[in-house]
Amino acid sequence: MTFVRTKLRLERLKPGEILKVRLRGEEPLRNVPRAARDEGHTIMGIEAQGEVHIVTIRRA
């Protein structure tokens, strides 16, 4: 479900724009970056902030 929400947000962006996504848990941290890459987007970074990870994605 987390990637579905992320995908909907990415679709609203123009190519090259940046989206920061806050993720909690191991499963979303594995799945969201992988699925974004599979769709052609670029993962610019993943930053840990305690139990939350911030994933920065550039829209393809």
VEXVEX-461580 format. One record per residue (C-alpha): residue number from 1; x, y, z. Coordinates in pm, 1 decimal, padded with zeros to 6 digits, always signed. Layout:
<atoms>
+-----+----------+----------+----------+
: seq :       c1 :       c2 :       c3 :
+-----+----------+----------+----------+
: NUM :        X :        Y :        Z :
...
+-----+----------+----------+----------+
</atoms>
This chain:
<atoms>
+-----+----------+----------+----------+
: seq :       c1 :       c2 :       c3 :
+-----+----------+----------+----------+
:   1 : +00000.0 : +00000.0 : +00000.0 :
:   2 : +00287.1 : +00236.7 : +00073.9 :
:   3 : +00416.5 : +00224.5 : -00283.2 :
:   4 : +00067.4 : +00281.8 : -00422.3 :
:   5 : +00051.7 : +00612.0 : -00233.4 :
:   6 : +00407.1 : +00695.5 : -00340.1 :
:   7 : +00325.7 : +00615.5 : -00704.0 :
:   8 : +00019.5 : +00841.6 : -00696.4 :
:   9 : +00229.7 : +01127.8 : -00558.9 :
:  10 : +00500.2 : +01071.3 : -00821.0 :
:  11 : +00240.6 : +01084.4 : -01098.5 :
:  12 : +00149.0 : +01438.5 : -00991.6 :
:  13 : +00507.5 : +01558.2 : -01029.8 :
:  14 : +00674.3 : +01682.1 : -01345.3 :
:  15 : +00975.1 : +01485.7 : -01475.3 :
:  16 : +01284.8 : +01574.0 : -01273.7 :
:  17 : +01095.3 : +01689.8 : -00966.1 :
:  18 : +01181.9 : +01543.7 : -00626.9 :
:  19 : +00965.5 : +01354.5 : -00378.1 :
:  20 : +01067.8 : +01273.5 : -00021.0 :
:  21 : +00890.5 : +00976.4 : +00134.7 :
:  22 : +00893.4 : +00882.7 : +00504.5 :
:  23 : +00898.8 : +00506.7 : +00558.9 :
:  24 : +00869.2 : +00295.4 : +00871.9 :
:  25 : +00959.6 : -00071.7 : +00883.2 :
:  26 : +01173.4 : -00308.4 : +00683.6 :
:  27 : +00918.7 : -00408.2 : +00418.8 :
:  28 : +00841.6 : -00056.7 : +00288.5 :
:  29 : +01213.3 : +00025.8 : +00299.3 :
:  30 : +01284.1 : -00271.6 : +00070.2 :
:  31 : +00981.4 : -00237.9 : -00156.5 :
:  32 : +00936.8 : +00134.6 : -00222.2 :
:  33 : +01287.5 : +00208.5 : -00356.5 :
:  34 : +01287.1 : -00113.7 : -00562.6 :
:  35 : +00945.3 : -00043.3 : -00714.8 :
:  36 : +01038.7 : +00319.2 : -00788.5 :
:  37 : +01355.3 : +00206.0 : -00969.0 :
:  38 : +01154.4 : -00053.9 : -01161.9 :
:  39 : +00932.1 : +00230.8 : -01287.2 :
:  40 : +01236.7 : +00426.6 : -01405.9 :
:  41 : +01267.0 : +00678.2 : -01120.2 :
:  42 : +01598.3 : +00757.8 : -00950.8 :
:  43 : +01660.0 : +00696.7 : -00581.5 :
:  44 : +01876.7 : +00991.2 : -00481.2 :
:  45 : +01927.1 : +00883.0 : -00122.3 :
:  46 : +01798.3 : +00706.4 : +00185.0 :
:  47 : +01850.2 : +00875.5 : +00520.5 :
:  48 : +01783.7 : +00707.2 : +00854.9 :
:  49 : +01621.2 : +00918.0 : +01125.3 :
:  50 : +01563.4 : +00681.6 : +01413.8 :
:  51 : +01289.0 : +00435.7 : +01318.4 :
:  52 : +01194.4 : +00641.0 : +01011.1 :
:  53 : +01379.0 : +00643.8 : +00679.6 :
:  54 : +01352.9 : +00932.3 : +00434.2 :
:  55 : +01377.0 : +00817.2 : +00072.3 :
:  56 : +01442.9 : +01087.1 : -00186.8 :
:  57 : +01309.9 : +01001.0 : -00533.4 :
:  58 : +01354.1 : +01194.9 : -00860.0 :
:  59 : +01068.3 : +01142.1 : -01103.8 :
:  60 : +01166.4 : +01000.5 : -01440.2 :
+-----+----------+----------+----------+
</atoms>
